Amino acid sequence: MQFAVSNIFNLSYAVIMTLSMFAAYQLQTMGVGLWPSVALGALTGAVVSYTLNTILYRPFGRRSGNRISVILVTITAGLIIENLLEGLLGETFFSFALSNKPVKIGPFRYTSYEIVIIILAIVAMLAVQVLMRSTKLGRAMRATAEDIDLAGNCGIGTDRVADISWLVSGLLCGLCGVLLALTIGSFTPTTGDEFLITIAAAAIVGGIGRPVGAILGALIVGTTAEVVAIEISPAYNAVAGFGLVVLVLLFRPQGILGTVRVRVA
């Protein structure tokens, strides 16, 4: 969503996830309920994402005009924030106060939190599709992604559309980070880094700029990594992600659901 509207391949996702984890954790330690903390943690991701784009990425991109430079800026910003967070909190492990109750569904056993996480993931995916396909804002996003100059000439506020895109994607990123922390049990200031490769691989495999492609890419990359971990070794999870990216770039560079645009002179 961010890339399609802003043409910025943001690689500071990891630190946004991590900041959202700690925001939710801090709220819970202050006595706020778990799910309100999750919601506010997700909002933290939205605010951080919007702020980084407004004060750093967009101004730099307009001055530079070089996509690679902007990507490096997103990486650098993420590293700076992560190191500040690590210097402040140290390498201590943190965890939410949870009381897991096992729930058996058929041959599978889940915790009550895992069931809620699955439901939230499905709702989030459906909400994105409804937003993109059935709302005026979604049509404005798709128009901006297709041709930003033409969209602007048609009266669409492209900067405002981009701002909302960064807010929505940041909200989803923050929600992902908090739910990840609930799933893995404990986390540190560098936890998000472990999943940056998976996130990038999912976006590339599915087709950068395609929300449905990102969902499909995440399922493919995640399933492949788990199969490799079970059949070979967990140490090769990252190798599986990189391998998929290489194959896709070799045989379908635009991704599974991506398209090739041909500009006619």
N, C-alpha and C positions, 0 to 999 in steps of 0.2 A: 504494500500500500504506500509506504513512504517513498520507495524507489520510483514507482509508477507516476506519482504526482510530483515529486520534487527532483527526480533524477539524481538522488543521493543514495548510494549504497552504504547504509549506516552499519558500522561494525562496533558500535558502543552498546549494543543490546545487552551484552553480558553484565556490564556494570549497572544498567538500569534495572535488570532483574535482581541483582544483588542489593541495590539500594531499597528496592521494594520489599525484599525479604526482611531487611533490618528495620524498615519503617513499621511493618506489621508486627515484628517481634517486639519492638520497643513499646508499641501501643498495647500489646497483650500484657507485657510486664507491668504496665501502668494501670492494669485493671480493666481494660477494654475487652469486650467479648471477642472470641476467636474470629467469627465471620465478619463482624464490623471491622476488625483489624485487617482481615484479608481485603475487604473492599477499600479501606483507606490506603493499604499498601499498594493496591492496583492504581489508585488515584495518584500516589506518589510517582509511579512510573509515567503516568500521563504528564504530570507537571515537569518532571525532569526532562522527558523527551521533548516537550514543547520548548522548554527554556534553552536547551542545548541547540536546537535548530534555530531559534529566533536570534540568540545572541552570538552564535558561533558558526554553525554549518552554513546557513543561508547567506549571511554576509560574506563569508570566506569564499563560497562557491561563486557568488556574483563577481567578486574581485578577481578570482583566479581563473574561472572558466575551465579548470582542469579537473576531470572526474577523479583521477588517481590521487591528486593532492587532497581533495575533499575526503576521500576514503582514509587517507593517512591521518587527516585531522580527526576523524571520528575514532580511529584507533588510539591516537595520542590522548584525546580527551578521556576515553575510557580508562586508559592506563593511569593517567594523573588522578582521576577520582578514586580508582581502585587502590592506588598506593596511599592516598590520603586516608582512605577508610581503614586500610590495613595498619597504617601507622597509629591511628587513633584507637583501634579496637584490638590490635595484635592478631595473632594466629589462633586465638581461642575458638573452640567449637561452640556454636549456639544451637538451641533447639526450642521448638514451641512446646508448651505444656499441653499434651494431648492425652486423652483416655480412649485408646482404640478399642472398639468392640468388633470382633470378627463376625462377618456375615457370609453365610454360605449360599451361593447361587449356582445350582447344578453341581458340576465337579470343581468349581472354582471357589476360592475363599478370599474375601476382600475385607478390608477394614471399612468402617462407616465413612471415614474421610475419603477413602479411595472411590467409593460410590459417588459421593458428592462431587469429587473432582471430575469424574467421568461425565456426570450430568452437566457441570459447569462448562467443560470443554465442548460438549455437543451444543449447548445453548450459545456459547460464544461463536462457534462456527456458523450456526444458523443465523445469528444476529448480523454477522458480517455480510453474509449473502443477502439478507433482506435489505441491509443498508445500501449495498452496492447496486442491487438490481431493482429495488422497489421504492426508492426515495429520491427526492429532488437533489439532496446532497450527494447521494451515490452517483446520480447521472452527471452531476457537476464534476465529481472526482474522475469519472471515466472520460469525460470530455477533456479535462485538463491533462490526464495521462496520455490521451491520444494526440493532442496538439495544443500545447499550452498557449501559443500565440493566437490561434484561431479561437480558443475558448475565451481568452481575454477580450478579443475583438467582438465576441458575441455577448459581452456584458457579464461574464462570470468573474467573480473576484478570486483570481487564481491564488494569490497569497493567502487569503482567508481559507480557501479550500485546502491549501497545503498545511496551514496551521491546524485545522480540524483533523486532517489525516495523521499528523504527528501526535495529536492528542489521543486519537482513537487507537493508533498502533502502540503508543506508549502505555495506554491503559491495558491493552492486551498483553504487552510485554511484562508489565508490572504484575498482572494477575498470574501470568505464567511463572514468574519468579517466586511468588508467594506459594503457589500450589506445588511448585517443585520442592520448596523447602519443607512443606508438609509431607511430601512423598518420601524424600530421602532421609528425613529424621533430623539431621544435623547439618549445619552449613557454616562457612567461614567467609571472610571478605573476598576470597578468590573463587568461590563456588561457581559463579556464573561463567568463568573462563572455561570450565570443563565442558560446557555445552555450546560454546560459540561456534566450534567447527560443525556440530550437528545442525545448528540453526542456519549457518551459511550454506551447508550442503543441501539442506531441505529446500531452501529458496532457489538455489541453482538447479537442482534436479527437477523441481516442479515447474520452474519458469519464473525468473525474477520479475516482479511487478504483477504477478497473478495470484490473488488470494487463494483461489481454489487449488492452484498449482502448489502453493506453499503447504496446504493441508495434505495434498497427495504426496508431495515430496517428503514431508515429515513422516508420514506413515511408511513410505518405502525405506527411507534412511533408518528410521527407528527399528522397523522389523528386521532389516538386514543386519543392523548392529547387534540386535539381541540373538539372532540365529548364529552369527559369527562368535559371539561371546559364549553361547552354549556349546556349539560344535567344535570350536577351536580354542579360543581363550579370550577373556574379557580385555586383555591387553591390546587386542586388535580391533577394538570398537572404532577408534579414530581412523585406523587404516581402512576399514570398511566404508566409512563416510568419504574419505578422500578418493577411494577407488571408484565409488559411484559418481563422484564429481568428474573424475577424469574420463570415465566412459561416456557420460552425458556430453561433456565438452567436445569429445572426439566425434561422436556420432549424431548428436542433436544439440548443438551449442545453445539454442534458444530455450532448452528445457522441454519437458514432456508436454506441457500445455502452452508453452510460449509460441510466439509467431515471429516470423521474419518480415520486417517492414522494408519494402522496396520504394525508394524515393524516385519519382519520375521527374527528370529535368525538364 
